């Protein structure tokens, strides 16, 4: 297919973001279909921009993201079926420890950011993205492996979506590192926690955990709510410095509660091991 050169920055950025999203697919799928998918998306962006400008790009992204999530779940589900291999008990135990370690590093990254009394700093950002988030993702995958069959397809797939999209979201924000994309670096964990919250809502009905089935909701709700409050307030006031009107004491309380819930969830996971056949 003939390459059509970029004509506008919005098309160039859209293609780069879409190319980053393709990393979420299984490796074999990326190698076979990745280049063609990028070419098709580039052509669609150019056509949408010529037809409707920026609104056309926004509409295209809405359609693309819906299709992306659906196909992503399908490909990873097929990969799991082909592998025919569940997490072993020792992997579940490691996932529990990872969830607990991720909880501690997550709380520390937020508290260090606040203690510095400045705009977002590099060290707590690195701690959040490259230490806490991978640990939390591994822990969430352990939850999915242990309790996914008990909560049904939605609960199982929503954890997979969060585990895939959360690191991609943070990495896009980290590497673009300019307004308004930098907020995505901190929104990655929020994506994971939103999916954990939705899993928890389903768990309240199916009750897969041996006890305290409210924990996934408590472990996931606070941080996404804070990020959403920050973004809404910052857009309305045009003030992206500090905490955009959020009370630091409230943030500390919510983060500590969420961290404690994650610790408790990891403790249950590492102790509630499946019986090997």
N, C-alpha and C positions, 0 to 999 in steps of 0.2 A: 504494500500500500504506500502511495506517495505521501511523504511527510509534508504537512501544511504548517508553515512557520507561525509562531505566536504573533498575534497582532495587538494584544492588549495585556497589561499586567494581570488582570483578573483571570484571564484564560490560562496564563502561565502558572499562576499560583494554584488554580484549581487542578491543573494536571499534576503538579508536584504533590499536592495533598492526596489526590487519587492514587498516585503511584505509591505513596507511603502506605495508604490503606491496603494495597494489594499484598503487603507483607503478612497480613493476617491470614491469608489463605495457606493451605498446605504447600510445601515446597514443590512437589511434583506439579500441582495445579498452576503455581506461579510460572514455572519454567515452560509449561505447554501453552498457556493461554495469556500470560501476563503482557507480553509485548503487543499482541493484537488488541487486548482490552484497553490498553493505554492509547493506542492509535484511534480506536473507535470513540473513546471518551473525549479525546482532543478534538476530533471532527464534530462531535455533538456540541462541545462547548463553543466552537467557532460558529456553528450554525445557530445555536441559541442566542449568542451575543449579537449576531447580525440581525436576527429577527426581533429581539425584544430587549437588547442591552443587558444591564445588570439583573433585571427582573427575570430574564430568560435563564441566566446562570443559576439564580436562586431556585427557580422552579426545577431546573435540570438536577440540581443537587438533591432536592427533596425526593425526586423519583429514584435517583441513583442510590441514595442511602437506604431507602426501603428495599430495593432489589439487592443491595450489597449485604445487608443483614440477613435476608432470607437465604441467599446463596451461600453465605459464609457458614451458617448453621448447617445447611445441607451438606456441604463439602466436608466439614469436620465430623459430622455424624457418620457419613459414609466412610471416612478414614477410620473412625473408631470401630465400625462394623468390620472393616477389612482386617484391622489389627486383632480384633477379638481378644482383647486383653484388658482386664480391669486393674486398678491399683491394688497392690498387695498390702497386707496389714502394716508392714513396716513403712510403706509409702504413706499410708493414712496417718501413721504416727508422726512421720516427718512433716506432713502437711499441717498437723496440729501445732507442732513446735514452730513452724514457719508463720502460722497465723498469730501465735503469741508474740514472736519476735517482731513481726510486722506491726503489731499493735503498739509495742513499746517504741519502735523507731518512728512510727507515724505520730504519736503523741509528742515525742521529743522534737521532731521537725517543726511542728506547729508552735510549740512553746518556745523554741529557740528563735523562730521568726519573730514572735511577739516580743521576746526579751530584748531583741536588738533595737527595738523602737525605731525602725526605718522601713523603707520600702522593701519589697521582696528581695531577699539576699541569696547569694549563690549557694552557700553551704547547706542551709536547710532545704533548699530546692533540690540539690543533689541527693541529700539524704532521703527526701520524700520520693523522688522519681527512681533513683537507681538502687536504693536499699529497701525502703519500706514497701513500695509498690510491687516489686517482684516477689517479695515474701508473702504479701497479702494475696497476690494472684495465685501463687502455689497453694496457699491455704484454702482459697475459695475453690480451686480445682479439687482439692481433697474433700471438701464439703460436697461437691457435686458427685464425686466418685462414691462417697459413702452413702449419701442420702438422696441422690438424684432419682433413683428408681422409685422412691417412696413418695416423692412430691409430684410426679407426673412430668409430661413433656415440657410444659411452660416453665416450671420451676427449674428443671434441669438445663434447658436451653438458655434461660436468662442468665444463669451463672457463666455459661460458656461465652455468651455475648460480652458480658462484663469483663471476663478475663482476657478477651481478645482486644476489645476496643479501648480499655483503660490505658494500657501501655502505649498504644498508637496515639491516643489523644495527647498524653503527656509528652511524648517524643516530638510530635508535630509542634506543640507550643514551645518546647525547649530549643529546637533547632531553628525555628522561624524567629523567635525571640524579638518580636516587635508588635506594637499595637495593631489590632486587638488580640493577636494570636497568642501572646505570652500567657494570658489567663488559662489557656488550654493546658499548660504545664501543670497547673494546680487542679485543673478539672478532671484529669485522668483518674485519680483516686475517687473523685465524686461519681464518675461513671460506674466504677466497680461497686461502690457503696449503694448506688441507686438499684443496681441489679441484685445486690445482696438483700436490700430492703424488700424488693418485689418477691424474691425467694422466701423471705421471712413471712410475708403476708400469706403466701400459699401454705407455708409450714404451719401457720396458726390453725389451718383447717385439717391438714393431713397429719400433723404432729409426728414428723419423722425422728426428731431428736428424743433421746431417752428422758430428757427433762428440759425445762426452761425453753420452750419453743418460741418464746418472744425474743430471745437473744438476737437472732439475725436482724430483726427490725431495729432493736436498740443499737446493734453494732453497725448499722448502715445508714441510719436516717440523718444524723446530726450534720455531718460534714457537707453532704449535698445541699442541705437546707442553708448552711452558712454561705456556701459558694453562690447559690442562687440569690440570697439576700444581698450579698456583696455586689454581684453583677447588676442587679436591678437598681440598687441604691447608687452605684457608681455611674450608671447610664443616666439616671434622673438628675444627679447633682453634677455630673461631669468631673467628679473628683475620684481619681483612681489611686490616690495615695492613702497610706494608713489602712484603716479598716472600713472606710466609707460609712461611718456612723454606727458600726457594730460595737457593742460593749465588749471590752476585752475580758471582763470578768465572766460574762455570759459565754464567750468563746471558750475560755479555759474550762468552765464547768462542763459544757457540752462535749468538748474534746476528751476530757478525762472520763466522762460517762461512756462515751463511745469506745475509748481504749479499754476500759474495764470490761465492757461487753464483748469486745474482740478477744480479750484474754480468756474470759470464761468460755467463749465459743471454741477457742483453740484447745482449752483444757478438756472439754467434752469430746472433741473430735479425736484427740490423741488417745483418750481412754476407751472410746466406744469403737473398738476394732471389729471388723467382720471376721467370722469364723472361716478359716481356710478349709476347703474340701479336700 
